[in-house]
Amino acid sequence: MKLWICILMIALSCFASAQSEGIFDKMYFGGGFGLDFNQNVFSFSLTPYAGYKLTELWSAGLGINYQFWRDKILDLKINNYGGNVFARYSITTQIFFSAKLEYLSVDFISKREGFYNLPVGIGYVVPISKIASLYMIGQYDLLYDVTETNGAYSSPWILEAGFGFGF
């Protein structure tokens, strides 16, 4: 796993050093959030990210994840957190492929465990202004194992949506 992260960092530095524009001209930011509540359960998630346009078609970046869950009936409060590194390839101005290596530290009440996920999928961007957009990504976690506990995800299918600025 460390080898793949080293390879990605070397590739990012090679692409970044070849660019002639300013670094901030190629950066973009965004993230998603989730909110779910009823009489007994409240959950909240926040997933900000920062990306860099390596070329016209390729971009990569880093993100963080935070999830909070409270159940009044079971008297539970759970905090999950982690980070990710991602890459995107633009097919058109609105459609892109996405791959993300994610690490989540999950609270299982009696103990905390770490999980890796590798969701890959296809996304769609809807511009809402000159610099802002909405996005949605349908993904499948390649590391999901039906015979094991998979952290915060109960399915290998992951749907992500959020806002982007500069993408």
N, C-alpha and C positions, 0 to 999 in steps of 0.2 A: 504494500500500500504506500509506504514512504517513497518507494522508487517512482511510482506514478506521479506523486505530488512533486518530486524533484524534476521529473521530465516536464511537467506542466509549467513549473516556474522558469525553467531554462527556456522553453518555447516562448513564454510570455515576454521574457526579457529580450529575446532575439527580435520578436515582432515589434516590441515597443521601441527599441533602439533604432529600428529602420524607418520610423515614422518621422516626417518633417514638420507636421503641425504640432501645435502646443498640446501638452498632455491633457489639459482641461477641455480642449475642443473635442476630444474623443471620448470623454467620460460620460456615463449616464448613471442615473440613480432610480431607484424605485422600491417596490415592496408590496406585500400583501398584508392583509389583516383579516381576522375572523372573529366573530362574536356570536355566541349562542347562549341563550338563557331561557329558562322556564321557571316554574315555581321552586324546583329543587336543585337544578344543575345550572352552573354558570361556567362558560369557557371563553377564553380569549387567546388569540394568537397574533404574533407580529413577526414579519419576515422581511426586514429591510435588506437591500443589496446595493452594491456599487459595481459597475462594469466599465470595461474599456474596449473601444472599437479597435481591434488589431488591424483589420483591413476593412474594405467595404462590405465583405460578407461575413467575416469572423469577428466574434467578440468573446471576452471572458471576464470573469469577475469573482467577487467574494460576497457572501451573505451571512447573516446570523438568523437564528430561529429562537423564538421564545413561545412557550405554550403554558397557559395556566388553566387549571380545571378545579372546580369546587363542587362537591356534592353535599347538600345539606342533610340528606337522609343518612348517608354513610359517614358523615362528619369528616370528609376528606378534603385536603388541599394539596394539589400536585403541581409541581413546577418542572417542566422539561425545557432544555436549552441545548444549543449546539451551533454549528456553523457549516458552511458549504463553500465549495469552489465550483464554478459552472462555466460552460462554454456554449455558445450559440452560433448557428450558421444560418444566415438569411437565404431563403429560397426566393422570395419576392420581397417587396417592401413591407408586406403584412404577414407573411408566413415564414416561420423559422423552425429549425430543429434545435433541440435543447438536450444537454446532458449535464448532470450534476452529481458530484460526490458529496454526500452529506453525512455528518456525524451528529447524533442526538444522544444526549445524556437523559435517560428516562427514569423518573421516580416511580418505583414499584412499592410504595408505602414502607415496606420493611428494608428495602435496599435500592440502590441506584445502579443502573447498568447502562453501558454505552452500546450504541448500534450504528453500523454503517448502512447507508442506503445509496443506490445508484439509479435514480430515476432518469429515464430517457424518454423523449417524446417530441411532439410537435405543438407549436404555439401559434397564436394568432394575435396580431396587434391592431387595435382600432385607434387611430389618431383622434384626439378630442381638441387639440390646439396645435400650434406650430411646434411646441416643445413637449407637450404632454400626451400620454396615450393610456389606454386600458389594454391589458393583455390577459390571455387565458392560455394555459398549457395543459394538455392531456399527456400524462406520463405513465410509464410502467417501470416499477422498481426491479432491476435485473438481479439484485441481491436478495429479493424476498424469498423466503423459504417456508412453505406451508407446514413443515414439521418442526419449526422453531418459533420462538417468540420474536417478533419483528419490531419491537419498540412501540412507537406511538401510532403505527399504521396497522390497521386491521385487514388491509387488502393491498395487493401489489399495484393497484391502479390508484394514481394520485392526480387530483385535479387542483390546479393552482391558478389563482387569478389575482390581479392587483393593478397598481398604477406604475407607470414609467415616466421618467423625465429625461429627454434627450435621446431616447432609443427609437 
